[in-house]
Amino acid sequence: MVGSTNADGMRLASGVAGFDELVSGGLIEDRLYVISGPPGSGKTTFCTQFITEGARDGERCLYVTMHETAEELSTDMSGYDFGFDRALESDAITFLNLVTEEGKRTITQHGTDGGLTNRLVSFIEGHDMDRVVIDSTMLLQHFLRDVSDEITGFLSALKSTDATVLLISEMTDPSSYSDEHYLAHGVIFFHNFLDGGKMTRGLQVIKMRGTPIDCDIRRIEFSDAGLTVYPGQKVDG
């Protein structure tokens, strides 16, 4: 596994140009991070770059969803050069759509008791996954009987695994925190807003345990290379 080490443990390269400079060289491994923001702000691109980086380094990677097929996601990301579509065609990434019959059969092989939480955690541990993306919190509303009561157990179970987990959260107000933001080790928020008649995009590290941060919004842009963060360019939100 490629990364840097410090007293807190291994730091993983995100695969997103410029981002790791904001978090002391990368994300601390084996922790839970919430990726929040409005639709179209860059959350999925960030997460696919993270997964692709892990696959490139020989790590075992899992992408869990309920609203997109592997073909759709691969097509969406094929316009970028970072290679998610190619990595997905290899054995480096396991794609799990929990609403398809194949996805249901796959997850049920890891037990039928305890609902989604136990089965998903058993799958992660049973396959010794290193990097996991869960897209998104809408999945929890579909599978958990009472999200407000069960979310703590679900997130705590994910935190107990030996995987670095990114959980995508659809939200538009960075000041409106929910349970996943309090329970996660880190929270990264994406912004879309009009500035002088133009759409401005930004990324903000709101929380990152074990890592000094300043919470300022940095400019981001999309190019053929994928998502790029500009650490030296701050944005007034």
Beta strands, then each sheet from edge to edge (+ up, - down):
strand 1: 3-6
strand 2: 9-12
strand 3: 27-28
strand 4: 32-37
strand 5: 61-65
strand 6: 93-97
strand 7: 131-135
strand 8: 164-170
strand 9: 186-195
strand 10: 198-208
strand 11: 217-223
strand 12: 226-235
sheet 1: 1+ 2- 3+
sheet 2: 6+ 5+ 7+ 8+ 4+ 9+ 10- 11+ 12-
end
